[in-house]
Amino acid sequence: MNKKLFIKSLIVFLALTNLNFISAQENQKILDSIVAVVNEGVVLRSQLDFQIKNITTRAELQGLELPKKEIMEEQLLEQLIIEEIQLQRAGQIGIQISDQMLNGAISLIAEENNISFEELPAILTADGIDYGRYRSDLRNQLIFEQLRQIDVIARINVSERELNQCFAGLETNIVNNADYNLSHILISVPESATADQYNKAREIANNVIKELDNGADFGEMAITYSDSQTGIDRGSLGWRKGEQLPTLFSSIVNTIKEGEYSSPMQALSGFHIIKINEMRSTVERSEIQQSEVRHILVIPNQIIDNETAKQKLDDARKQINAGTKFSEIAKLLSEDPGSANEGGSMGWVSPGIFVEEFQNTVDDSEIGVISEPFRSRFGWHILEVTGRRAHDNTEELKQVNCTQQIKNSKLANESEIWIRRIRDQAFVEKRI
């Protein structure tokens, strides 16, 4: 993407996310006035005018027809009022976006457009966009995202019933994407069977089930009773792909496990009994490498400086290597409230849950070897990796994915309700 095209796409992106662009020259020409009082804050005429300008520019680029100016002005003013209310709410609960976080977001935007972070200010300036205002508007958008996470997404309830329905849907998908080695018994009825003929076939099918329950071999029962052409082959249907199974068979295999057989299922052709001999799920399972970790934490304070904290852990390491139990020293010395009473044990942990310094030490440690003292943002540590394993986290991922899916399905409605609520609770005086 060339730099001019990048700027054009960036303008459209930021217009779509309600960011307000302003050039330094244009900013100097505008004499501000207040167009709305919002609680203890205000919305300025400059903000509204630049929103109008951005929307107008976007419409011209895309060939869109805009509503009348007074209608558009009213809609955009209401949007700015909502944004001001959100910024005030974010300030009340302490949401802040550090320069480091903001620079990270800008770096991602630059990287996606094949330019460097350092090049971006000059490119924006050359296209008439004030870089300081750009950073300010992007910071606000990040604040809005965090606020929505706290006030909306985190408060969306997911019921057990909703999760079970989602799991059932996933299981259905698994069935449709699995391979099955099946055997089959058919107790058939004539094409225009009477009720008596169906009853007689049902009785035979039920007797087959009783014999199977009593230990009869499924293949022998198929040879004896099945009216299907597969009867002579002990009822074997061989391997079948789940998505290619008849609807009747799909509904049956979804109710039984490998090695089990179904109850008789009635169809126009008669009564079917299905057995799953083997199954191969084609759904990929997820596996992660976990470590079993225990640690001791010493936190520097006004009395214990960094050198003293490090020395305490050096001494503890020597004692452990000399034969003292790790757990005993951890209970006496560690200041981690979550693990000290457990002898420093943090249990089996997945990658990515620790801060970088701690995770790097876990990754670099050999099993059973006490690490040298190291520092993280929480204090000074020593740790021991007592085991490693491959952990199948497919079920955990199912839980996470279903929860996220359900929350996403409710998000639009819950966001609208939340915005209406905070708007109704705010004091707003429009001055246009």
Long-range contacts (C-beta under 8 A, 24 or more apart in sequence): 1-113, 1-114, 3-115, 3-123, 4-127, 6-113, 6-114, 6-115, 6-123, 7-123, 7-124, 7-127, 7-129, 8-61, 9-113, 10-109, 10-113, 10-124, 11-54, 11-57, 11-58, 11-127, 11-129, 12-58, 12-61, 14-134, 14-137, 14-138, 15-54, 15-55, 15-57, 15-58, 17-141, 18-51, 18-79, 18-83, 18-141, 19-134, 19-137, 19-138, 19-140, 19-141, 20-47, 20-50, 20-51, 20-54, 20-133, 20-137, 21-50, 21-54, 21-129, 21-130, 21-133, 21-134, 21-137, 22-46, 22-50, 22-130, 22-133, 23-128, 23-129, 23-130, 24-130, 25-128, 26-50, 27-130, 27-133, 33-431, 34-431, 35-77, 35-430, 35-431, 35-432, 36-77, 36-80, 36-81, 36-84, 36-428, 36-429, 36-430, 36-431, 36-432, 37-427, 37-428, 37-429, 37-431, 38-81, 38-84, 38-85, 38-88, 38-426, 38-427, 38-428, 39-85, 39-88, 39-426, 39-427, 39-428, 40-88, 41-84, 41-87, 41-88, 42-84, 43-77, 43-80, 43-81, 43-84, 47-80, 48-73, 48-76, 48-77, 48-80, 48-432, 51-76, 51-79, 51-80, 52-76, 73-432, 77-430, 77-432, 81-423, 81-426, 81-428, 81-430, 82-419, 82-422, 82-423, 83-140, 83-144, 85-422, 85-423, 85-426, 86-143, 86-144, 86-147, 86-422, 87-140, 87-143, 89-147, 89-151, 89-422, 90-143, 90-144, 90-146, 90-147, 93-147, 93-150, 95-143, 95-146, 95-147, 95-150, 96-143, 97-139, 97-142, 97-143, 97-146, 101-142, 102-135, 102-138, 102-139, 102-142, 105-138, 105-142, 106-135, 106-138, 148-415, 151-418, 152-411, 152-414, 152-415, 152-418, 153-407, 153-411, 155-414, 156-406, 156-407, 156-410, 156-411, 156-414, 158-402, 158-403, 158-406, 158-407, 162-406, 163-399, 163-402, 163-403, 163-406, 166-402, 166-405, 166-406, 167-398, 167-402, 170-398, 170-402, 171-254, 172-254, 173-283, 174-281, 174-283, 175-242, 175-250, 175-253, 175-254, 176-242, 176-243, 176-250, 177-242, 177-243, 177-281, 177-282, 177-283, 178-241, 178-242, 178-279, 178-280, 178-281, 178-282, 178-283, 179-239, 179-240, 179-241, 179-242, 179-279, 179-280, 179-282, 180-239, 180-240, 180-241, 180-242, 180-245, 180-253, 180-276, 180-278, 180-279, 181-238, 181-239, 181-240, 181-276, 181-277, 181-278, 181-279, 182-236, 182-237, 182-238, 182-240, 182-249, 182-253, 182-274, 182-275, 182-276, 182-277, 183-218, 183-219, 183-222, 183-230, 183-234, 183-235, 183-236, 183-237, 183-274, 183-275, 183-277, 184-222, 184-226, 184-228, 184-230, 184-235, 184-236, 184-237, 184-272, 184-273, 184-274, 184-275, 185-218, 185-221, 185-222, 185-225, 185-226, 185-228, 185-231, 185-235, 185-272, 185-273, 186-226, 186-227, 186-228, 186-231, 186-269, 186-270, 186-271, 186-272, 186-273, 187-225, 187-226, 187-227, 187-264, 187-270, 187-271, 187-273, 188-227, 188-228, 188-269, 188-270, 189-269, 189-270, 193-270, 198-266, 201-270, 201-271, 202-264, 202-266, 202-271, 204-271, 205-264, 205-271, 205-273, 206-264, 208-264, 208-273, 209-261, 209-263, 209-264, 209-273, 212-261, 212-273, 218-261, 218-275, 227-270, 235-275, 242-282, 248-272, 249-274, 253-279, 285-392, 285-394, 286-392, 286-393, 286-394, 286-397, 287-390, 287-391, 287-392, 287-393, 288-350, 288-351, 288-390, 288-391, 288-393, 289-351, 289-388, 289-389, 289-390, 289-391, 290-348, 290-349, 290-350, 290-351, 290-388, 290-389, 290-390, 290-391, 291-348, 291-349, 291-351, 291-362, 291-385, 291-387, 291-388, 292-347, 292-348, 292-349, 292-385, 292-386, 292-387, 292-388, 292-389, 293-345, 293-346, 293-347, 293-349, 293-362, 293-383, 293-384, 293-385, 293-386, 294-326, 294-327, 294-330, 294-339, 294-343, 294-344, 294-345, 294-346, 294-383, 294-384, 294-386, 295-330, 295-334, 295-336, 295-339, 295-344, 295-346, 295-358, 295-381, 295-382, 295-383, 295-384, 296-326, 296-329, 296-330, 296-333, 296-334, 296-336, 296-344, 296-381, 296-382, 296-383, 297-334, 297-335, 297-336, 297-340, 297-378, 297-379, 297-380, 297-381, 298-333, 298-334, 298-335, 298-379, 298-380, 298-381, 299-335, 299-378, 299-379, 299-380, 300-379, 300-380, 306-375, 306-380, 309-379, 309-380, 310-373, 310-375, 310-380, 312-380, 313-373, 313-380, 313-381, 313-382, 314-373, 316-382, 317-370, 317-372, 317-373, 317-382, 320-370, 321-370, 326-370, 326-384, 335-379, 348-387, 348-389, 348-391, 350-391, 350-393, 358-383
